[in-house]
Amino acid sequence: MAELKVQGNDFMYEGSPLRIFSGSIHYFRVVPEYWRDRLLKLKACGFNTVETYVAWNVHEPEEGNFVFDGLGDIEEFIRTAGELGLHVIVRPSPYICAEWEFGGLPAWLLADTSMYLRCFDRAFLDKVDRYFDELLPRLKPLLCTNGGPIIAMQIENEYGSYGNDKQYLNYLKDGMISRGMDVLLFTSDGPEDHMLQGGMVEGVLETVNFGSRAQEAFEKLREYQPEGPLMCMEFWNGWFDHWMEEHQSRPADDVAEALDEMLREGASVNFYMFHGGTNFGFYNGANHIQRYEPTVTSYDYDTLLSESGDPTPKFYAVREILSRYTELPELELPEPIRKKAYGQVNMTEQTGLFSNLEKLAQPIHHASPLPMEKVGQSYGFILYSTRISGPRKGFELVLQDVRDRALVFADGKYRGTVERWNPAAIPLDIPAEGLKLDVLVENMGRVNYGPLMRDPKGITEGIRLGNQFLYDWTIHPLPMKDLSDLHFEPLREGEASAQEETPSFYRGLFEVSDKADTFIRLDGWEKGVVYVNGFNLGRYWEAGPQKTLYIPAPLLKDGSNELVIFELHGTSQPVVSLVDTPDLG
Ligand code: GLA
């Protein structure tokens, strides 16, 4: 039986020492048609192992509704890696961080406001158990102990950065073992005292995560784990971007140097990331330390393969270092994936959000404006509507609290935007006959890291005019999963500008005869979401830094292709362009 074992300071596999050269690829961030291509490139770069997280919210989007196909076909991803002769490390957690919505936890957990997350709380553990009952039996035949490629699995994720509940960690460990996970189990933490103290589990191998200063990191690990193979489970060779901030990058030679230092220490390594991919749909996460910082749609991560799968200078620099530590054959890469500029696409049809509500949502009536999770919604937008009586003068509308960004309309007219990081009150005079108030809130991604992870969306407390809470709301949950019922009207010249400042859908078609990757540029558009042939590509925002969204070729078809753009603020120029190079800012 093949098994990865710890012997002294080495990993041993099938009787010989194994040095793990691993890279992260998250199957749920790459279209399945490209998994083989990305894995081939990982192997060609000199790696012998691929690592992936498992995103619970992808596999159980609604409680009890399990999804293991498409972007969620983890078994196929692992099998493909195995076919290519790669080992696989799986980090099922249940929590994964990863700049992924709510760190991979399903948003519906938040419907139970009394539940404590990531600790020994029965309510939380019952949900984890049901998920593990579905997930782990699927992984079992893929374990190396059963002839598959999975050699190791992680318990939780950097748990010491969050908590110190050993009963919880041991519960997860026992739950994995009792479900047949008889491969090497490990934890990973930052190389700091409190993190190692909080995150380590007796009898389980600890690994550390860092981006530089390997020697220092491993010295700290050694204080807590005097013997055992050294492994950096997350070598941060790039970084991610937040909206409204600068694009992040790290030079290739700096990465090569840090890698060399690590390998000189005799360590094994997992590159976080080898290939980042994309936060398609509404799956981006957010950070919240000082303030709320939502992560952009691209998860390019400035790493060895670009978001669209092309080797970067880092790929070659890393391969050169790896070749000093392991024998590598001549570099052989799969055929490059073609990129194409399909050119300008005119959005020729349009329809407003407010005139399509009944096609998009089942309204709910409630005294107060409930948060998303209380109406059974996880992602997208939510609209709160009520009437306010008049006359009233000199009051301000206050959203208490808005998560994350709201557009306010009085009698259908745009009155302003309220942002979580800039929660301005909106002055509102009410005429004698009263007015209709609409508040459209966007969930911009739940916090995935740190003490503020419990992050319900929509309006969490209430909406006030001055100090008076307003009651009697109609709520339209707008998850925007399926836009096929929208009723579009032809857009005539000059009409687009009249639609400015009202949330609208725009539709345009473009022809494809030779499918290739492309990128959509949204100059002149303000903020919204793009769908190609019904697939949600993710958010765009003029705030940047990201300026284009990646459209992988498998989302296109020969013949006519449909673009639908949901623009929150409207545009006066309903035109986009499909270009052959990304612009991440
Ligand atoms: C930590 C987490 C990862 C990821 C990185 C930053 O190490 O464990 O999931 O969030 O930070 O990219």
Residues whose N, C-alpha, C, O or C-beta is under 5 A from the ligand:
A	BS01	GLA	I96 C97 A98 E99 E158 N209 E234
